[in-house]
Amino acid sequence: MISYSPFWETLKNSPETTYTLINKHHISSATIDKLRKNKPMTTTTLNDLCRILNCNLQDIATYIPSDTDQPL
């Protein structure tokens, strides 16, 4: 499972807020909701978030092994 819990800490330590992500940087509220619920999102969106927050991917997402992961 991909967890976006690091995103919230990174956002807290940045000058940005969910408000500025939506209104200044045009990140959709649906994307913010996906981050809250650990739902899949595109690498383009992850790239945009890294650029906006001036951070690395590991500052936004982390992989957590789970028994509910889809079998390969």
Backbone hydrogen bonds, N-H to C=O, Kabsch-Sander energy under -0.5 kcal/mol:
donor,donor_aa,acceptor,acceptor_aa,energy
3,S,1,M,-0.5
3,S,62,T,-3.3
7,F,4,Y,-0.9
7,F,60,I,-1.2
8,W,4,Y,-0.9
9,E,5,S,-1.1
10,T,6,P,-2.5
11,L,7,F,-3.2
12,K,8,W,-2.0
13,N,9,E,-1.7
14,S,11,L,-1.5
21,L,17,T,-2.5
22,I,18,T,-2.1
23,N,19,Y,-3.1
24,K,20,T,-1.9
25,H,20,T,-2.0
27,I,21,L,-3.0
32,I,28,S,-1.7
33,D,29,S,-2.1
34,K,30,A,-2.2
35,L,31,T,-2.3
36,R,32,I,-2.0
37,K,33,D,-1.9
38,N,35,L,-0.8
39,K,34,K,-2.4
46,L,42,T,-1.9
47,N,43,T,-2.5
48,D,44,T,-2.3
49,L,45,T,-2.4
50,C,46,L,-2.3
51,R,47,N,-2.4
52,I,48,D,-2.8
53,L,49,L,-2.7
54,N,50,C,-0.9
55,C,50,C,-1.9
59,D,56,N,-1.8
60,I,57,L,-2.2
61,A,57,L,-2.6
62,T,3,S,-2.1
64,I,1,M,-3.4
69,D,66,S,-1.4
